[in-house]
Amino acid sequence: MVVGLEAEIEPSASLLVDSSAVLAYLAGGEPTSQLAGQLFDAFVAIGRNPATISMVTVHEILVRPFRSGLATVAIAEGFLRHFAEIRLAEVTYDIARESARIRASTGIRAPDALIVATALAAGVDVLVTNDRSLGAATQSMAPHVKVCLLLDQIQA
């Protein structure tokens, strides 16, 4: 059973959406795809919640489409370039530096450290992910950023 995100994500809260949540939305067949659909279609697209996506996520979500063919790449790029209310955050020197500090402190993978550093730099209220280790690192290094694990919103 899927539990709604309304209680987890307040209206107007700014979001950083991790690769795992974007991939669930684009793939459509994952356990959290329905929740990712609610997030993007009912929260982000209508302006309820502004969203940021890191260039690390851009990189990660384009890998599968490049393996599948140009038509799939076009769909992913259409989402990235034209979906309403999504801001693409570049990896700046300050974000790279902060991610190195986070990685040194937590031992998480470099892409995950870049996501946490982007959340800090963007000043978001909520990080949306399916990755428990990323959620734990975020809570450790950015306790003021709420972590919304889509997997936790699904009940058996």
Order of alpha helices (4+ residues) and beta strands (2+ residues): beta-alpha-alpha-beta-alpha-alpha-beta-alpha-alpha-beta-alpha-beta
